[in-house]
């Protein structure tokens, strides 16, 4: 199974979209929006910002593994 490491993060505050590369060795718990500077944190029940605000889930979830 091919893992997609690119995800487009969409800020819930200003709707700004930015493509980012997801780390494969750790979860991303915080992200600062490049437009409005809001600090994004994962939603309750999600392991990282990519699972909450990205168009692709993180690599661990894509592989059906337990996330960080």
Secondary structure, 3 states (H helix, E strand, C coil): CCCCCEEEEECCCCCCEEEEECCCCCCCCEEECCCCCCEEECCCCCCCHHHHHECCCCHHHHCCCCCC
